[in-house]
Amino acid sequence: MAPADQTSLFDLDPPADALPEGMTYRSGFLSSEKEETLIELIRSLPLEAAQYKAYTARRRVISYGGSFDYDTNRLRPAQALIEELEPLRQRVAEWAGIAPEALVHALVAEYSPGTPLGWHRDVPDFEEVFGVSLGAAATLRFRPYPPDAPKRADVIKVSVEPRSIYALRGPSRWAWQHSVAPVERLRWSITFRTARRDR
């Protein structure tokens, strides 16, 4: 198989019926050059270990537009989105078909090798979720919520390539939990969220 043909295999996005309902995915959302610029920016940010009550996670994060306090289950104020991430917010919003100002929250995360992210739904203060993946590939896993729901389907696994983007809307946002399998190499993600419609 020629190298060009091998590359094209990685550019094929999964069919919609292979994803949880409401999820969309696009590979090649960013160029390699843009990815390198964003990784360089992230390396300069004051990331801190994510804290979930008494548990300190292995991934390091920084939030813009709000920071969720898991001790009180409340969204606390956080600094506004930095200017360097505004072009990415603009591009994500254009892809999503919404106004950039609708993306009220951003979370930058770093996953060192072996770092997982456990089963969860994103905090209820937010509605739609848009994730941009950088560095290493990752496997997102989805299962129906609540986990003990009758007629529970098998876990759906979605390979998330570097420079790709995905959206969680509707059922994929509310009727499924997701997790990230431990990564093999250093990975970063930038996740944008819209505000909850009924809040």
WOHUZI-V166163 format. One record per run of one state. SS is the DSSP state (2 for helix, 1 for strand, 0 for the rest). FROM is the first residue (numbers start at 1). LEN is the number of residues. If there is no record, write none. Layout:
SS FROM LEN
SS FROM LEN
This chain:
0 1 2
2 3 9
0 12 4
2 16 3
0 19 4
1 23 4
0 27 5
2 32 13
0 45 3
1 48 5
0 53 2
1 55 10
0 65 2
1 67 3
0 70 4
1 74 3
0 77 6
2 83 14
0 97 3
2 100 3
1 103 9
0 112 5
1 117 4
0 121 5
1 126 10
0 136 2
1 138 7
0 145 11
1 156 5
0 161 4
1 165 4
0 169 2
2 171 4
0 175 1
1 176 5
0 181 6
1 187 9
0 196 4
